[in-house]
Amino acid sequence: MAKVEIRGVWLTTTDSKVFDSRQNIASAMDFLAETGFNVVFPVVWNRGSTMYPSQLMRQTFDIEMNPQFVGRDPLAEVVTEARRVGLKIIPWFEYGFASSYNLNGGLLLAKKPEWAARDSEGNLLKKNGFEWLNALDREVQSFMLNLILEVVKNYDVDGIQADDRLPALPSEGGYDSGTVERYRQEFGESPPKNFKDGRWLQWRADILTEFLARLYQEVKAINSNLLLTIAPNIHDWAYKEYLQDSPTWLQRGLVDIIHPQIYRRDFLTYKGIVDKLVSEQFTDTTLSKLAPGILMKVGSYRISPEYLLQAIEYNRACGISGEVFFFYEGLREDNSALARVLRKGPYAQSAAFPSLLELNKARESKKTSSSLWQHLLGFLRNIV
């Protein structure tokens, strides 16, 4: 029987030349298919622009797409070349509700200053270099929803991907006049200055969850087979820092596949987080949705072959049928060393990407086999 696994990789514009030409894209798709991957997550939204000609962006911000790619449609090229070699395509809205990175809001907020998120001092919300749109604002939410639906309606994709900035807002935010007034109407008082106050955290997180529910519903209304996948940061750090309530998303069935960013640089730390996710956040009915994000490369760091193999092996031992790697260029370094490790090892046998039906079947089968996995998990924990 053919394997069914999620074997994915993110395609970036940062530190990568994949998008620089149609030929580079075709070569990358060939390489990924040969290595045993079955899904790509190409970036389509970052730095205040799209990787495709966008009517919505032209109408709203007078910029149709990333200026570097004017005259081309990199997303259409990825779709064509990925389809040619049998890869699934799930476009990745990398920046989400972030407006810019160290650009004081950049083009988006220069054009729409009223869309800015605010901290408790009334300043433009900034965290870790990123300046933010107000993700709690209905108009901003409608823009983001329409941007995503534009891709779903116009391209032959298999789903869309949100991440640690969608839906998200740094918990320091929410102090714009509109949000303050909404809170005051509901509770008869202004929001607390303590941005990690329990009720204030939950109230804002709930607004983002409702946005996700609307997004899920509207994507499925266009095509019920489209997948909504999310790569949030790890709970509950992501909840306290970015208002991402992923347990509620799972409980309400608002996400088809979830890729927590377990971006740790050694296997034991990675294993500890997987153990916690499997035992505390996921259940027999939701484990089939889990395919962790693994850090393959960033800056001068590259995962070791040993850690790479251990992570995949441990995922399978825990009943996790897949992973997604950040990011593509890590596979190509050192004469494609890590790609060869995958090709000769865990990805030697090809695997089909799961359909929604198969994800549901996997969920059912996990109910019957969970005790077996628990025994194996216990054994592995004792020997690692």
VENPE-V391288 format. One record per residue. N is the residue number from 1. SS is DSSP state (helix for helix, strand for strand, loop for the rest). PSI is psi in whole degrees, -180 to 180 (NA if undefined). OMEGA is omega in radians with two decimals (none if undefined). Layout:
BEGIN
N_SS_PSI_OMEGA ; N_SS_PSI_OMEGA
END
This chain:
BEGIN
1_loop_137_-3.10 ; 2_loop_143_3.07 ; 3_strand_148_2.99 ; 4_strand_112_-3.11 ; 5_loop_158_3.01 ; 6_strand_114_3.13 ; 7_strand_96_-2.97 ; 8_strand_165_3.10 ; 9_strand_144_3.09 ; 10_strand_138_3.04 ; 11_strand_123_-3.04 ; 12_loop_166_2.94 ; 13_loop_-13_-3.14 ; 14_loop_131_3.11 ; 15_loop_35_-3.13 ; 16_loop_146_3.12 ; 17_loop_14_-3.09 ; 18_helix_-43_-3.04 ; 19_helix_-4_-3.00 ; 20_helix_-23_3.10 ; 21_loop_158_3.07 ; 22_helix_-37_3.14 ; 23_helix_-42_3.10 ; 24_helix_-41_3.13 ; 25_helix_-46_-3.14 ; 26_helix_-43_3.13 ; 27_helix_-41_3.13 ; 28_helix_-42_-3.14 ; 29_helix_-42_3.06 ; 30_helix_-48_-3.09 ; 31_helix_-44_-3.13 ; 32_helix_-43_3.12 ; 33_helix_-42_3.12 ; 34_helix_-30_-3.10 ; 35_helix_-13_3.10 ; 36_loop_5_3.09 ; 37_loop_158_3.11 ; 38_loop_-1_3.12 ; 39_strand_141_3.07 ; 40_strand_147_3.11 ; 41_strand_84_-3.11 ; 42_strand_135_3.09 ; 43_strand_137_3.08 ; 44_loop_-6_-3.07 ; 45_strand_107_3.02 ; 46_strand_161_3.13 ; 47_loop_34_3.06 ; 48_loop_20_3.10 ; 49_strand_166_-3.09 ; 50_strand_161_3.09 ; 51_loop_23_3.09 ; 52_loop_157_3.09 ; 53_loop_117_-3.04 ; 54_loop_118_3.06 ; 55_helix_-40_-3.13 ; 56_helix_-44_3.12 ; 57_helix_-39_3.13 ; 58_helix_-43_-3.14 ; 59_helix_-36_-3.03 ; 60_helix_-37_-3.01 ; 61_helix_5_-3.14 ; 62_loop_27_3.03 ; 63_loop_119_-2.99 ; 64_loop_-35_-3.11 ; 65_loop_177_3.06 ; 66_loop_120_-3.05 ; 67_helix_-27_-3.12 ; 68_helix_-25_-3.01 ; 69_helix_13_3.12 ; 70_loop_137_-3.09 ; 71_loop_-11_3.08 ; 72_loop_173_3.00 ; 73_loop_85_-3.08 ; 74_helix_-35_3.13 ; 75_helix_-45_3.11 ; 76_helix_-37_3.13 ; 77_helix_-42_3.10 ; 78_helix_-44_-3.13 ; 79_helix_-48_-3.12 ; 80_helix_-48_-3.07 ; 81_helix_-34_3.09 ; 82_helix_-43_3.11 ; 83_helix_-38_-3.11 ; 84_helix_-35_-3.10 ; 85_loop_11_3.02 ; 86_loop_19_3.11 ; 87_loop_144_2.99 ; 88_strand_153_-3.14 ; 89_strand_122_3.09 ; 90_strand_98_-3.10 ; 91_strand_141_-3.00 ; 92_strand_119_-3.14 ; 93_loop_75_-2.91 ; 94_loop_-48_-3.04 ; 95_loop_-20_3.13 ; 96_loop_-125_-3.13 ; 97_loop_7_3.03 ; 98_strand_137_-3.09 ; 99_strand_-40_-3.05 ; 100_strand_173_3.09 ; 101_strand_110_-3.13 ; 102_loop_40_3.11 ; 103_loop_18_3.10 ; 104_loop_34_3.12 ; 105_loop_-20_3.06 ; 106_helix_-159_-3.07 ; 107_helix_-40_-3.04 ; 108_helix_-48_-3.09 ; 109_helix_-19_3.00 ; 110_helix_-37_-3.13 ; 111_helix_-34_-3.07 ; 112_loop_69_-3.09 ; 113_helix_-26_-3.13 ; 114_helix_-10_3.11 ; 115_helix_1_-3.08 ; 116_strand_139_2.96 ; 117_loop_149_-3.07 ; 118_strand_143_3.03 ; 119_loop_-176_-3.03 ; 120_loop_-16_3.08 ; 121_loop_0_-3.14 ; 122_loop_5_3.13 ; 123_loop_158_3.00 ; 124_strand_129_-3.08 ; 125_loop_123_3.14 ; 126_strand_135_3.12 ; 127_strand_129_-3.14 ; 128_loop_38_3.08 ; 129_loop_-18_-3.11 ; 130_strand_132_2.97 ; 131_strand_148_-2.89 ; 132_strand_141_2.85 ; 133_strand_158_3.13 ; 134_loop_96_-3.07 ; 135_loop_-11_-3.14 ; 136_loop_-9_-3.09 ; 137_loop_133_-3.06 ; 138_helix_-37_-3.14 ; 139_helix_-42_3.10 ; 140_helix_-43_3.12 ; 141_helix_-41_3.13 ; 142_helix_-40_3.09 ; 143_helix_-49_-3.10 ; 144_helix_-42_3.10 ; 145_helix_-46_-3.11 ; 146_helix_-32_3.09 ; 147_helix_-44_3.14 ; 148_helix_-43_-3.13 ; 149_helix_-29_3.08 ; 150_helix_-42_3.11 ; 151_helix_-45_-3.10 ; 152_helix_-38_-3.09 ; 153_helix_-30_-2.95 ; 154_helix_-9_-3.07 ; 155_loop_148_-3.14 ; 156_loop_76_-3.10 ; 157_loop_168_-3.10 ; 158_loop_-3_3.14 ; 159_strand_-168_3.05 ; 160_strand_156_-3.13 ; 161_strand_128_2.97 ; 162_strand_175_-3.07 ; 163_strand_-149_-3.07 ; 164_loop_0_3.04 ; 165_loop_12_-3.11 ; 166_loop_116_-0.24 ; 167_loop_135_-3.11 ; 168_loop_158_2.97 ; 169_loop_132_3.07 ; 170_loop_137_-3.05 ; 171_loop_-10_3.03 ; 172_loop_-11_-3.06 ; 173_loop_179_3.14 ; 174_loop_9_-3.07 ; 175_loop_15_3.00 ; 176_loop_160_-3.01 ; 177_helix_-38_-3.12 ; 178_helix_-44_-3.13 ; 179_helix_-40_3.10 ; 180_helix_-42_-3.14 ; 181_helix_-41_3.09 ; 182_helix_-43_3.14 ; 183_helix_-42_-3.10 ; 184_helix_-39_3.13 ; 185_helix_-33_-3.11 ; 186_helix_-37_-3.01 ; 187_helix_-4_3.10 ; 188_loop_15_3.11 ; 189_loop_162_3.12 ; 190_loop_157_3.08 ; 191_loop_147_3.12 ; 192_loop_149_3.07 ; 193_loop_-30_3.09 ; 194_loop_104_-3.03 ; 195_loop_-7_3.07 ; 196_loop_16_2.99 ; 197_loop_135_-2.99 ; 198_helix_-49_-3.10 ; 199_helix_-39_-3.14 ; 200_helix_-41_3.05 ; 201_helix_-51_-3.05 ; 202_helix_-40_-3.11 ; 203_helix_-45_3.13 ; 204_helix_-40_3.10 ; 205_helix_-37_3.14 ; 206_helix_-36_3.09 ; 207_helix_-42_3.12 ; 208_helix_-38_3.10 ; 209_helix_-40_3.11 ; 210_helix_-35_3.04 ; 211_helix_-45_3.13 ; 212_helix_-39_3.12 ; 213_helix_-41_3.12 ; 214_helix_-42_3.12 ; 215_helix_-48_-3.13 ; 216_helix_-46_-3.10 ; 217_helix_-43_-3.07 ; 218_helix_-35_3.07 ; 219_helix_-45_-3.12 ; 220_helix_-28_3.11 ; 221_helix_-30_3.10 ; 222_helix_-43_3.11 ; 223_loop_113_-3.05 ; 224_loop_-18_3.14 ; 225_loop_-10_3.12 ; 226_loop_142_-3.13 ; 227_strand_141_2.97 ; 228_strand_111_-3.13 ; 229_strand_149_-3.11 ; 230_strand_139_3.07 ; 231_strand_76_-3.13 ; 232_loop_172_2.93 ; 233_loop_177_-2.98 ; 234_loop_135_3.07 ; 235_loop_143_0.09 ; 236_loop_10_3.04 ; 237_helix_-43_-3.11 ; 238_helix_-31_3.12 ; 239_helix_-48_-3.08 ; 240_helix_-31_-3.08 ; 241_helix_-32_-3.04 ; 242_helix_13_3.04 ; 243_loop_28_3.13 ; 244_loop_108_-3.06 ; 245_loop_69_-3.02 ; 246_helix_-32_3.07 ; 247_helix_-39_3.10 ; 248_helix_-39_3.09 ; 249_helix_-45_-3.14 ; 250_helix_-45_-3.11 ; 251_helix_-37_-3.11 ; 252_loop_-2_3.11 ; 253_loop_38_-3.08 ; 254_loop_4_-3.14 ; 255_loop_137_-3.12 ; 256_loop_-40_3.08 ; 257_strand_139_-3.11 ; 258_strand_134_-3.07 ; 259_loop_74_3.11 ; 260_loop_136_-3.09 ; 261_strand_88_3.13 ; 262_strand_65_-3.03 ; 263_loop_73_-3.14 ; 264_loop_151_-2.96 ; 265_loop_9_3.02 ; 266_loop_153_-3.01 ; 267_helix_-41_-3.08 ; 268_helix_-38_3.10 ; 269_helix_-42_3.07 ; 270_helix_-49_-3.13 ; 271_helix_-42_-3.14 ; 272_helix_-39_3.14 ; 273_helix_-41_3.08 ; 274_helix_-46_3.13 ; 275_helix_-44_-3.11 ; 276_helix_-43_3.11 ; 277_helix_-48_-3.07 ; 278_helix_-39_-3.05 ; 279_helix_-28_-3.01 ; 280_helix_-35_-3.03 ; 281_helix_-35_-3.07 ; 282_loop_152_3.13 ; 283_loop_178_3.08 ; 284_loop_-30_-3.08 ; 285_loop_-14_-3.13 ; 286_loop_-8_-3.07 ; 287_helix_-29_-3.14 ; 288_helix_-15_3.13 ; 289_helix_-9_-3.01 ; 290_strand_123_3.00 ; 291_loop_94_-2.96 ; 292_strand_150_2.96 ; 293_strand_128_-3.11 ; 294_strand_133_3.13 ; 295_strand_111_3.12 ; 296_loop_-38_-3.10 ; 297_strand_139_2.90 ; 298_strand_130_-3.09 ; 299_loop_-127_-3.14 ; 300_loop_-7_-3.13 ; 301_strand_139_2.95 ; 302_strand_137_-3.11 ; 303_loop_145_3.10 ; 304_loop_153_3.09 ; 305_helix_-37_-3.11 ; 306_helix_-48_3.14 ; 307_helix_-43_3.13 ; 308_helix_-49_-3.12 ; 309_helix_-41_3.12 ; 310_helix_-42_-3.10 ; 311_helix_-46_-3.14 ; 312_helix_-43_3.14 ; 313_helix_-42_-3.13 ; 314_helix_-39_3.06 ; 315_helix_-49_-3.10 ; 316_helix_-38_3.13 ; 317_helix_-28_3.13 ; 318_loop_0_-3.10 ; 319_loop_17_3.12 ; 320_loop_117_-3.01 ; 321_loop_55_3.05 ; 322_strand_172_3.13 ; 323_strand_164_3.07 ; 324_strand_137_-3.05 ; 325_strand_137_2.99 ; 326_strand_110_0.03 ; 327_loop_-176_-2.97 ; 328_loop_-45_-3.01 ; 329_helix_-23_3.08 ; 330_helix_-29_3.12 ; 331_helix_-28_-3.01 ; 332_helix_-18_-3.09 ; 333_helix_156_3.08 ; 334_helix_51_3.11 ; 335_helix_44_3.07 ; 336_helix_39_-3.05 ; 337_helix_-47_-3.09 ; 338_helix_-33_3.07 ; 339_helix_-40_3.13 ; 340_helix_-37_3.09 ; 341_helix_-44_3.13 ; 342_helix_-43_-3.07 ; 343_helix_-35_-3.13 ; 344_helix_-17_-3.04 ; 345_loop_-112_-2.96 ; 346_loop_-20_3.14 ; 347_loop_15_-3.13 ; 348_loop_-41_3.08 ; 349_loop_131_-3.11 ; 350_loop_156_3.14 ; 351_strand_140_3.08 ; 352_strand_144_3.03 ; 353_loop_136_-3.05 ; 354_loop_139_2.97 ; 355_loop_169_3.07 ; 356_helix_-40_3.12 ; 357_helix_-44_-3.14 ; 358_helix_-35_3.07 ; 359_helix_-40_3.12 ; 360_helix_-38_3.09 ; 361_helix_-41_3.13 ; 362_helix_-37_3.14 ; 363_helix_-43_3.13 ; 364_helix_-44_-3.09 ; 365_helix_-30_-3.14 ; 366_helix_-28_3.10 ; 367_helix_-40_-3.07 ; 368_helix_-25_-3.06 ; 369_helix_6_-3.03 ; 370_helix_-35_-3.12 ; 371_helix_-36_3.10 ; 372_helix_-44_3.11 ; 373_helix_-39_-3.11 ; 374_helix_-40_3.10 ; 375_helix_-46_-3.14 ; 376_helix_-40_3.12 ; 377_helix_-44_3.10 ; 378_helix_-41_3.11 ; 379_helix_-46_-3.12 ; 380_helix_-38_3.14 ; 381_helix_-33_-3.13 ; 382_helix_-29_-3.05 ; 383_helix_-20_-3.11 ; 384_loop_NA_none
END
